[in-house]
Amino acid sequence: MNSKYGTYLVTQEDRSAGRSTLEVVEAAIAGGIDVVQLREKNTTARERYDLGREVRDRTAEAEISLIVNDRVDLALAIDAEGVHLGEDDLPVSVARELLGEEGVIGRSVSTVAAAREAEAAGADYLGVGAVFATRSKDVTDEQAEIGVERVRAIAESVLIPVVAIGGIEPANAADAVAAGADGVAAISVITAAEDPAAATRELGEAVAAGREER
């Protein structure tokens, strides 16, 4: 089990209760977050670059990984650890050529077949979901509420880490981890929380409980 993917924050300022992404990231770091993904849909590339440089300073100081959603060029520009790719993004093999062997590449999947394909192409970890109902991300019917048994099937079919995403909250995170996920990713449960640091700690406690159950 890979502990470095235990709790994974996906940033989105318009879901952050009026706070800046930088404030949320700092709070999540204080709460023990393991990975930060710079998502920030609905912003320009320049805005994401400027924000990404500031976030990179914080994650580097805390010695945690920074992953950029979709954009390999942006990940390289801000010296992030890697990139997370969706189904409509660059192929994993192309991203690997651009990032080199040291770059971290995540891939979103919702089926066993897609998981095996991503692993064979060189992905370092998988974002699996949407596990539960979610309003934070647009998903197709096939990707919606795939459930913890699908998480289990995918985790058993690959050797790389699996991160459960989609509708994740402390009340269900343990179930996803007990089913085989190495960790969980969340947007609103952290970004919109009254106390993002406390929400991060609570999510981490749920992950630890899931590991004990497993």
Wavefront OBJ file of the C-alpha trace (Angstrom):
o trace
v 0.000 0.000 0.000
v 1.367 3.395 -1.013
v 0.961 5.861 1.849
v 2.071 8.928 -0.103
v -1.322 9.028 -1.855
v -3.336 8.865 1.375
v -5.071 12.252 1.132
v -5.110 14.158 -2.130
v -6.484 17.695 -2.522
v -7.827 18.810 -5.892
v -7.980 22.617 -5.932
v -10.879 24.648 -7.285
v -11.178 28.241 -6.110
v -14.840 28.670 -7.100
v -15.654 25.848 -4.660
v -13.617 27.292 -1.811
v -16.208 29.311 0.138
v -14.709 32.655 -0.838
v -11.141 31.694 0.093
v -8.201 31.742 -2.269
v -6.723 28.471 -3.453
v -3.469 29.445 -1.785
v -5.251 29.778 1.578
v -6.867 26.374 1.115
v -3.577 24.752 0.126
v -1.815 26.204 3.157
v -4.582 24.951 5.437
v -4.560 21.502 3.836
v -0.794 21.294 4.281
v -1.261 22.192 7.943
v -3.814 19.374 8.137
v -1.375 16.827 6.726
v -2.361 16.562 3.053
v -0.170 14.181 1.021
v -0.713 15.443 -2.553
v -2.036 18.661 -4.087
v -3.438 18.753 -7.605
v -3.710 22.162 -9.259
v -7.003 21.986 -11.146
v -8.566 25.466 -11.366
v -10.997 25.039 -14.223
v -12.352 28.295 -15.676
v -9.066 30.185 -15.351
v -6.574 31.189 -18.012
v -3.279 29.411 -18.515
v -1.457 32.514 -17.262
v -3.579 32.658 -14.099
v -2.907 28.990 -13.431
v 0.785 29.522 -14.035
v 1.017 32.428 -11.596
v -0.983 30.545 -8.976
v 0.943 27.362 -9.668
v 4.258 29.027 -8.880
v 2.936 30.141 -5.496
v 1.436 26.730 -4.738
v 4.692 25.098 -5.805
v 6.584 27.175 -3.254
v 4.279 25.910 -0.489
v 4.318 22.254 -1.524
v 8.085 22.231 -2.000
v 8.604 23.669 1.455
v 6.275 21.029 2.905
v 7.939 18.285 0.824
v 4.688 17.067 -0.716
v 3.871 16.373 -4.348
v 2.268 18.921 -6.660
v 0.388 17.499 -9.636
v -1.106 19.610 -12.444
v -4.453 18.688 -13.945
v -4.363 18.081 -17.726
v -1.514 20.406 -18.694
v 1.919 18.854 -19.190
v 3.334 22.202 -20.321
v 2.191 23.882 -17.132
v 3.573 21.074 -14.976
v 6.954 21.573 -16.611
v 6.764 25.360 -16.365
v 6.209 25.372 -12.592
v 8.446 22.382 -11.885
v 5.591 20.271 -10.530
v 6.176 16.586 -9.791
v 3.785 15.541 -12.517
v 0.448 15.676 -14.282
v -2.960 14.045 -14.011
v -4.614 13.071 -17.285
v -8.266 12.478 -18.103
v -9.674 10.398 -20.931
v -9.622 13.365 -23.345
v -6.090 14.510 -22.503
v -2.737 13.486 -23.974
v -1.999 9.749 -24.010
v 0.083 8.562 -21.070
v 2.893 7.523 -23.410
v 3.158 11.023 -24.895
v 3.144 12.649 -21.464
v 5.934 10.267 -20.451
v 8.065 11.359 -23.386
v 7.622 14.993 -22.366
v 8.043 14.571 -18.602
v 10.760 11.935 -18.635
v 11.052 8.922 -16.378
v 11.074 10.974 -13.173
v 7.760 12.732 -13.856
v 4.660 11.428 -12.094
v 1.693 10.627 -14.339
v -1.778 9.934 -13.025
v -4.682 8.770 -15.163
v -8.421 8.893 -14.535
v -10.168 5.554 -15.058
v -13.476 3.965 -14.180
v -13.119 0.419 -15.518
v -10.733 -2.484 -15.075
v -9.870 -2.443 -18.777
v -8.944 1.247 -18.705
v -6.920 0.722 -15.526
v -4.873 -2.072 -17.067
v -4.341 -0.041 -20.231
v -3.138 2.991 -18.251
v -0.749 0.887 -16.202
v 0.655 -0.750 -19.337
v 1.146 2.698 -20.901
v 3.262 3.797 -17.954
v 0.920 5.592 -15.545
v 2.271 5.914 -11.994
v -1.099 5.974 -10.252
v -4.815 5.901 -11.082
v -7.626 8.238 -10.102
v -10.629 5.910 -9.887
v -14.179 7.208 -9.917
v -16.562 8.732 -9.564
v -16.955 6.332 -6.654
v -19.937 8.120 -5.116
v -22.322 10.823 -6.352
v -20.502 14.094 -6.987
v -21.306 17.637 -8.070
v -17.675 18.726 -8.314
v -16.890 17.078 -11.623
v -18.825 16.340 -14.801
v -18.876 12.604 -15.451
v -20.656 10.349 -17.929
v -23.269 7.829 -16.843
v -20.641 5.088 -17.126
v -18.314 7.011 -14.814
v -20.958 7.945 -12.242
v -21.185 6.228 -8.847
v -19.120 3.196 -9.786
v -19.066 2.095 -6.149
v -16.489 0.499 -3.889
v -16.721 -2.929 -5.522
v -15.427 -1.412 -8.763
v -12.634 0.188 -6.763
v -11.824 -3.257 -5.381
v -11.819 -4.834 -8.854
v -9.549 -2.154 -10.263
v -7.162 -2.237 -7.300
v -6.857 -6.005 -7.636
v -6.143 -5.739 -11.367
v -3.115 -3.394 -11.199
v 0.099 -2.981 -9.233
v 0.204 0.837 -9.212
v -1.493 2.987 -6.529
v -5.216 3.666 -6.753
v -6.775 6.912 -5.526
v -10.555 6.938 -5.091
v -12.301 10.146 -6.174
v -15.854 11.380 -6.549
v -18.164 12.183 -3.674
v -15.446 11.344 -1.152
v -15.987 12.517 2.430
v -14.893 11.275 5.850
v -18.056 9.183 6.187
v -17.250 7.021 3.146
v -13.484 7.368 2.636
v -12.726 4.402 4.881
v -14.968 2.169 2.749
v -13.074 3.096 -0.425
v -9.704 2.435 1.213
v -10.895 -0.815 2.792
v -11.936 -1.916 -0.701
v -8.408 -1.441 -2.004
v -7.732 2.237 -2.673
v -4.369 3.533 -1.465
v -5.923 6.906 -0.737
v -8.722 9.323 -1.537
v -8.982 12.596 -3.444
v -11.383 15.390 -2.618
v -12.372 18.861 -3.722
v -15.300 20.412 -1.877
v -15.026 18.407 1.337
v -11.764 20.284 1.943
v -12.042 23.475 -0.110
v -15.540 24.390 1.099
v -15.089 23.234 4.689
v -15.395 25.743 7.497
v -11.944 24.611 8.623
v -9.995 23.051 5.714
v -7.130 21.961 7.970
v -9.496 20.089 10.288
v -11.334 18.605 7.295
v -8.023 17.333 5.929
v -7.143 15.737 9.261
v -10.564 14.111 9.468
v -10.178 12.697 5.972
v -6.747 11.370 6.917
v -8.206 9.663 9.973
v -10.823 7.989 7.783
v -8.110 6.742 5.420
v -6.183 5.324 8.380
v -9.341 3.580 9.584
v -9.882 2.067 6.162
v -6.337 0.733 6.129
v -6.841 -0.875 9.523
v -10.076 -2.488 8.350
v -8.318 -3.810 5.282
l 1 2 3 4 5 6 7 8 9 10 11 12 13 14 15 16 17 18 19 20 21 22 23 24 25 26 27 28 29 30 31 32 33 34 35 36 37 38 39 40 41 42 43 44 45 46 47 48 49 50 51 52 53 54 55 56 57 58 59 60 61 62 63 64 65 66 67 68 69 70 71 72 73 74 75 76 77 78 79 80 81 82 83 84 85 86 87 88 89 90 91 92 93 94 95 96 97 98 99 100 101 102 103 104 105 106 107 108 109 110 111 112 113 114 115 116 117 118 119 120 121 122 123 124 125 126 127 128 129 130 131 132 133 134 135 136 137 138 139 140 141 142 143 144 145 146 147 148 149 150 151 152 153 154 155 156 157 158 159 160 161 162 163 164 165 166 167 168 169 170 171 172 173 174 175 176 177 178 179 180 181 182 183 184 185 186 187 188 189 190 191 192 193 194 195 196 197 198 199 200 201 202 203 204 205 206 207 208 209 210 211 212 213 214
